[in-house]
Amino acid sequence: MFEPSNHTLRADANAILEGYTAIGEFRAARPDRPTRRIARVWTRVLADDLVYSTAEVRSGAGAAGLQTQLWRRTDRGWQITPRT
C-alpha cells in the first residue's frame, strides 16, 4: 500500500511516522486493524499517474476523522506516495 521510501508519511492523532520501514513496523505491531468505514471521499486527478484523495471516515464507535492520501501509479500498481 505504501511506496517504499524513507519519506513516506503516516499520521494519526498519536504520532507521525516517517519512512516505509517505520510504517510497516507500526502496522505489524498493532493487535488488530481498526474498524472504520468511509462516509465520503473526494478525489482530484493531478496527472495520469497521480491522484490526491481525502476521505471522511467513521470509527466503529462513530467518531469522525479524515484520511488524506497521495496515490501514484508505479510498476507495483497504485501506492501511497510521499512525492509529486
C-alpha positions in Angstrom: 0.0 0.0 0.0 2.8 2.5 0.9 5.6 3.3 -1.6 8.9 2.0 -0.2 10.5 5.4 0.5 12.2 7.0 3.6 9.9 10.0 3.0 6.5 8.2 3.1 4.4 9.6 5.9 1.6 8.1 8.1 0.0 10.2 10.7 -2.8 9.9 13.3 -3.8 11.6 16.5 -0.9 9.9 18.4 2.1 10.2 16.1 3.6 10.9 12.7 5.6 8.0 11.3 8.2 8.7 8.6 9.5 6.0 6.3 8.3 2.8 4.8 10.1 0.7 7.4 8.6 2.6 10.4 5.1 2.4 8.9 5.5 -1.4 8.3 6.7 -1.9 11.9 3.8 0.1 13.3 1.2 -1.9 11.2 2.8 -5.2 12.2 2.7 -4.4 15.9 -1.0 -3.4 16.0 -3.0 -6.1 17.8 -5.8 -5.7 15.3 -6.8 -3.4 12.5 -9.1 -0.6 13.4 -12.7 -0.8 12.2 -13.8 2.2 10.2 -16.0 3.0 7.3 -15.7 5.6 4.6 -18.5 8.1 4.9 -17.5 10.3 2.0 -14.5 10.6 -0.3 -13.1 13.3 -2.6 -10.5 12.8 -5.3 -8.5 15.1 -7.5 -6.6 13.7 -10.5 -3.4 15.6 -10.6 -1.9 13.7 -13.5 -2.5 10.3 -15.3 -0.4 8.6 -12.6 -1.1 10.8 -9.6 -4.3 11.1 -7.5 -5.0 13.1 -4.3 -7.8 11.8 -2.1 -9.4 12.9 1.2 -11.9 10.6 2.9 -14.2 11.3 5.8 -14.1 8.2 7.9 -16.1 6.9 10.9 -14.7 4.6 13.6 -16.7 1.6 14.8 -17.9 3.8 17.7 -18.9 6.6 15.3 -16.1 9.0 15.8 -15.3 11.1 12.7 -11.9 11.5 11.2 -10.1 12.5 8.0 -7.7 10.4 5.9 -5.7 12.2 3.3 -3.5 10.4 0.7 -1.5 11.0 -2.4 -1.5 7.9 -4.7 0.9 7.2 -7.5 0.7 4.5 -10.2 4.0 2.6 -10.0 5.3 -0.6 -11.6 3.8 -2.3 -8.5 0.4 -0.7 -9.0 -1.2 2.2 -7.1 0.7 3.1 -3.9 0.6 5.9 -1.3 3.5 8.1 -2.2 5.3 11.0 -0.4 6.0 13.0 -3.6 4.5 14.5 -6.7 
